[in-house]
Amino acid sequence: MADIDILKAEVKKLNAKATQAKMDLHDLSEELPTNWEKILEVAQTAHDAHAKLMAARKALADATPA
């Protein structure tokens, strides 16, 4: 059960990071064409954050008894 609690905490932490990355990407899009040079960097950060979140959610689902 402790492992599931650890996974839940990890998902919560990663969800916060992914949400922040999404907001950063949104903010950047509203400022365009200012800072257009940062598009790839900010998008990659958002992509990576969401990929980690999806992997953690899958790990939690796999660890949770049906």
DSSP file (Angstrom, degrees, kcal/mol; ACC not computed):
  #  RESIDUE AA STRUCTURE BP1 BP2  ACC     N-H-->O    O-->H-N    N-H-->O    O-->H-N    TCO  KAPPA ALPHA  PHI   PSI    X-CA   Y-CA   Z-CA
    1    1 A M     >        0   0    0      0, 0.0     4,-1.9     0, 0.0     5,-0.2   0.000 360.0 360.0 360.0 -33.6    0.0    0.0    0.0
    2    2 A A  H  >  +     0   0    0      1,-0.2     4,-2.2     2,-0.2     5,-0.2   0.868 360.0  56.6 -63.2 -35.7    2.9    2.4    0.7
    3    3 A D  H  > S+     0   0    0      1,-0.2     4,-2.4     2,-0.2    -1,-0.2   0.896 105.9  50.0 -62.8 -39.6    4.1    2.0   -2.9
    4    4 A I  H  > S+     0   0    0      2,-0.2     4,-2.6     1,-0.2    -1,-0.2   0.897 109.4  51.4 -65.7 -39.7    0.7    3.1   -4.1
    5    5 A D  H  X S+     0   0    0     -4,-1.9     4,-2.2     2,-0.2    -2,-0.2   0.888 109.9  49.8 -63.9 -38.1    0.8    6.1   -1.8
    6    6 A I  H  X S+     0   0    0     -4,-2.2     4,-2.3     2,-0.2    -2,-0.2   0.920 111.6  48.5 -64.9 -43.7    4.3    7.0   -3.2
    7    7 A L  H  X S+     0   0    0     -4,-2.4     4,-2.6     2,-0.2    -2,-0.2   0.893 109.9  52.0 -63.9 -39.8    3.0    6.7   -6.8
    8    8 A K  H  X S+     0   0    0     -4,-2.6     4,-2.3     2,-0.2    -1,-0.2   0.912 110.3  48.3 -62.4 -42.2    0.0    8.9   -5.9
    9    9 A A  H  X S+     0   0    0     -4,-2.2     4,-2.3     2,-0.2    -2,-0.2   0.891 111.6  50.2 -64.8 -39.1    2.3   11.5   -4.5
   10   10 A E  H  X S+     0   0    0     -4,-2.3     4,-2.9     2,-0.2     5,-0.2   0.911 110.0  49.7 -65.4 -42.6    4.5   11.3   -7.6
   11   11 A V  H  X S+     0   0    0     -4,-2.6     4,-2.5     1,-0.2    -2,-0.2   0.912 110.6  50.8 -62.0 -42.1    1.5   11.7   -9.9
   12   12 A K  H  X S+     0   0    0     -4,-2.3     4,-1.8     2,-0.2    -2,-0.2   0.921 112.6  45.9 -61.6 -44.2    0.4   14.7   -7.9
   13   13 A K  H  X S+     0   0    0     -4,-2.3     4,-1.9     1,-0.2    -2,-0.2   0.926 115.0  46.4 -64.9 -45.7    3.8   16.3   -8.2
   14   14 A L  H  X S+     0   0    0     -4,-2.9     4,-2.7     1,-0.2    -2,-0.2   0.844 108.2  57.0 -67.3 -33.3    4.1   15.6  -11.9
   15   15 A N  H  X S+     0   0    0     -4,-2.5     4,-2.4    -5,-0.2    -1,-0.2   0.913 106.7  49.3 -63.0 -42.0    0.6   16.8  -12.5
   16   16 A A  H  X S+     0   0    0     -4,-1.8     4,-2.2     2,-0.2    -2,-0.2   0.913 112.6  47.5 -63.0 -42.5    1.6   20.2  -11.0
   17   17 A K  H  X S+     0   0    0     -4,-1.9     4,-2.4     2,-0.2    -2,-0.2   0.907 112.6  48.7 -65.7 -41.4    4.7   20.4  -13.2
   18   18 A A  H  X S+     0   0    0     -4,-2.7     4,-2.3    31,-0.2    -2,-0.2   0.889 110.7  50.9 -66.2 -38.9    2.7   19.4  -16.3
   19   19 A T  H  X S+     0   0    0     -4,-2.4     4,-2.2     2,-0.2    -1,-0.2   0.912 111.0  48.4 -64.5 -42.2    0.1   22.0  -15.6
   20   20 A Q  H  X S+     0   0    0     -4,-2.2     4,-2.4     2,-0.2    -2,-0.2   0.906 111.0  50.6 -64.5 -41.0    2.8   24.7  -15.1
   21   21 A A  H  X S+     0   0    0     -4,-2.4     4,-2.2     2,-0.2    25,-0.2   0.892 109.6  51.4 -63.5 -39.3    4.4   23.7  -18.4
   22   22 A K  H  X S+     0   0    0     -4,-2.3     4,-2.4     1,-0.2    -1,-0.2   0.910 110.8  47.9 -63.1 -42.6    1.1   23.9  -20.2
   23   23 A M  H  X S+     0   0    0     -4,-2.2     4,-3.0     2,-0.2    -2,-0.2   0.883 109.3  53.3 -67.0 -37.9    0.5   27.4  -18.8
   24   24 A D  H  X S+     0   0    0     -4,-2.4     4,-2.4     2,-0.2    -1,-0.2   0.910 110.8  47.0 -61.8 -41.8    4.0   28.4  -19.8
   25   25 A L  H  X S+     0   0    0     -4,-2.2     4,-2.2     2,-0.2    -2,-0.2   0.908 112.8  49.4 -66.2 -42.0    3.3   27.3  -23.3
   26   26 A H  H  X S+     0   0    0     -4,-2.4     4,-1.7     2,-0.2    -2,-0.2   0.932 111.2  49.0 -61.8 -46.9    0.0   29.0  -23.3
   27   27 A D  H  X S+     0   0    0     -4,-3.0     4,-1.1     1,-0.2    -2,-0.2   0.914 110.4  51.2 -60.9 -43.0    1.5   32.3  -22.1
   28   28 A L  H >X S+     0   0    0     -4,-2.4     4,-0.8     1,-0.2     3,-0.6   0.913 107.2  53.5 -60.3 -42.5    4.3   32.1  -24.7
   29   29 A S  H >< S+     0   0    0     -4,-2.2     3,-0.5     1,-0.3    -1,-0.2   0.853 106.7  52.2 -63.4 -33.7    1.7   31.6  -27.4
   30   30 A E  H 3< S+     0   0    0     -4,-1.7    -1,-0.3     1,-0.2    -2,-0.2   0.752 108.4  51.7 -73.1 -23.0   -0.2   34.7  -26.3
   31   31 A E  H X< S+     0   0    0     -4,-1.1     3,-1.9    -3,-0.6    -1,-0.2   0.548  91.5 161.9 -89.8  -8.9    3.0   36.8  -26.5
   32   32 A L  T <<  +     0   0    0     -4,-0.8     3,-0.1    -3,-0.5    -3,-0.0  -0.244  56.5  29.7 -58.5 142.8    3.9   35.8  -30.0
   33   33 A P  T >  S+     0   0    0      0, 0.0     3,-1.5     0, 0.0    -1,-0.3  -0.990 108.3  84.3 -86.8   0.7    5.8   36.9  -32.0
   34   34 A T  T <  S+     0   0    0     -3,-1.9    -3,-0.1     1,-0.3     0, 0.0  -0.419 107.3   7.7 -61.6 137.5    7.7   38.1  -29.0
   35   35 A N  T >  S+     0   0    0      1,-0.1     3,-2.1    -3,-0.1    -1,-0.3   0.743  78.7 150.5  62.3  26.8   10.1   35.4  -27.7
   36   36 A W  G X   +     0   0    0     -3,-1.5     3,-1.6     1,-0.3     4,-0.3   0.778  62.6  71.6 -58.2 -24.9    9.3   33.1  -30.7
   37   37 A E  G 3  S+     0   0    0      1,-0.3     4,-0.3    -4,-0.2    -1,-0.3   0.708  92.0  57.6 -64.7 -18.9   12.8   31.7  -30.3
   38   38 A K  G <> S+     0   0    0     -3,-2.1     4,-2.8     1,-0.2     5,-0.4   0.436  75.7  99.3 -91.4   0.1   11.7   29.9  -27.2
   39   39 A I  H <> S+     0   0    0     -3,-1.6     4,-2.7     1,-0.2     5,-0.2   0.933  85.1  43.1 -55.6 -51.8    8.9   27.9  -28.8
   40   40 A L  H  > S+     0   0    0     -4,-0.3     4,-2.5    -3,-0.3    -1,-0.2   0.904 115.8  48.8 -63.5 -41.5   10.8   24.7  -29.2
   41   41 A E  H  > S+     0   0    0     -4,-0.3     4,-2.1     2,-0.2    -1,-0.2   0.942 115.7  42.2 -63.2 -48.8   12.3   24.9  -25.7
   42   42 A V  H  X S+     0   0    0     -4,-2.8     4,-2.2     1,-0.2    -2,-0.2   0.895 115.6  50.0 -67.9 -40.1    9.0   25.6  -24.0
   43   43 A A  H  X S+     0   0    0     -4,-2.7     4,-2.7    -5,-0.4    -1,-0.2   0.899 110.1  50.5 -65.1 -40.1    7.1   23.0  -26.1
   44   44 A Q  H  X S+     0   0    0     -4,-2.5     4,-2.9    -5,-0.2     5,-0.2   0.899 109.6  51.1 -64.8 -40.1    9.8   20.4  -25.4
   45   45 A T  H  X S+     0   0    0     -4,-2.1     4,-2.4     2,-0.2    -2,-0.2   0.922 112.3  46.3 -61.7 -44.4    9.5   21.1  -21.6
   46   46 A A  H  X S+     0   0    0     -4,-2.2     4,-2.3   -25,-0.2    -2,-0.2   0.914 113.1  49.8 -64.5 -42.7    5.7   20.7  -21.8
   47   47 A H  H  X S+     0   0    0     -4,-2.7     4,-2.4     1,-0.2    -2,-0.2   0.942 112.5  46.5 -60.7 -48.9    6.0   17.5  -23.9
   48   48 A D  H  X S+     0   0    0     -4,-2.9     4,-2.3     1,-0.2    -1,-0.2   0.900 111.5  51.5 -62.3 -41.9    8.5   16.0  -21.4
   49   49 A A  H  X S+     0   0    0     -4,-2.4     4,-2.0    -5,-0.2   -31,-0.2   0.912 112.9  44.9 -62.6 -42.7    6.4   16.9  -18.4
   50   50 A H  H  X S+     0   0    0     -4,-2.3     4,-2.6     2,-0.2    -1,-0.2   0.856 110.4  54.2 -72.0 -34.2    3.2   15.4  -19.9
   51   51 A A  H  X S+     0   0    0     -4,-2.4     4,-2.1    -5,-0.2    -2,-0.2   0.923 110.4  46.8 -63.5 -43.3    5.1   12.2  -21.0
   52   52 A K  H  X S+     0   0    0     -4,-2.3     4,-2.3     2,-0.2    -2,-0.2   0.904 112.3  50.9 -64.2 -41.0    6.4   11.7  -17.4
   53   53 A L  H  X S+     0   0    0     -4,-2.0     4,-2.6     2,-0.2    -2,-0.2   0.927 110.0  48.6 -63.0 -45.2    2.9   12.3  -16.0
   54   54 A M  H  X S+     0   0    0     -4,-2.6     4,-2.1     1,-0.2    -1,-0.2   0.897 111.8  49.9 -63.6 -39.3    1.3    9.8  -18.4
   55   55 A A  H  X S+     0   0    0     -4,-2.1     4,-2.3     2,-0.2    -1,-0.2   0.905 111.9  47.9 -65.1 -40.9    3.9    7.2  -17.5
   56   56 A A  H  X S+     0   0    0     -4,-2.3     4,-2.4     2,-0.2    -2,-0.2   0.895 110.3  51.7 -68.1 -39.2    3.4    7.8  -13.8
   57   57 A R  H  X S+     0   0    0     -4,-2.6     4,-2.5     2,-0.2    -1,-0.2   0.896 110.6  48.9 -63.3 -39.0   -0.4    7.5  -14.2
   58   58 A K  H  X S+     0   0    0     -4,-2.1     4,-2.7     2,-0.2    -2,-0.2   0.916 110.3  50.8 -65.6 -42.7    0.0    4.2  -16.0
   59   59 A A  H  X S+     0   0    0     -4,-2.3     4,-1.6     1,-0.2    -2,-0.2   0.899 111.7  48.2 -61.7 -40.3    2.3    2.9  -13.3
   60   60 A L  H  X S+     0   0    0     -4,-2.4     4,-1.3     2,-0.2    -2,-0.2   0.926 111.8  48.8 -65.8 -44.3   -0.2    3.9  -10.7
   61   61 A A  H  < S+     0   0    0     -4,-2.5     3,-0.2     1,-0.2    -2,-0.2   0.896 112.0  49.4 -62.3 -39.6   -3.1    2.3  -12.6
   62   62 A D  H  < S+     0   0    0     -4,-2.7    -1,-0.2     1,-0.2    -2,-0.2   0.822 113.2  46.9 -68.3 -29.6   -1.0   -0.9  -13.0
   63   63 A A  H  < S+     0   0    0     -4,-1.6    -1,-0.2    -5,-0.2    -2,-0.2   0.640  93.4  91.5 -86.8 -15.7   -0.2   -1.0   -9.3
   64   64 A T  S  < S-     0   0    0     -4,-1.3     2,-0.0    -3,-0.2    -4,-0.0  -0.679  82.8-119.3 -85.3 127.2   -3.8   -0.4   -8.2
   65   65 A P              0   0    0      0, 0.0    -2,-0.1     0, 0.0    -1,-0.1  -0.351 360.0 360.0 -64.3 144.4   -5.7   -3.5   -7.5
   66   66 A A              0   0    0     -2,-0.0    -2,-0.0     0, 0.0    -5,-0.0   0.461 360.0 360.0 -74.3 360.0   -8.8   -3.9   -9.7
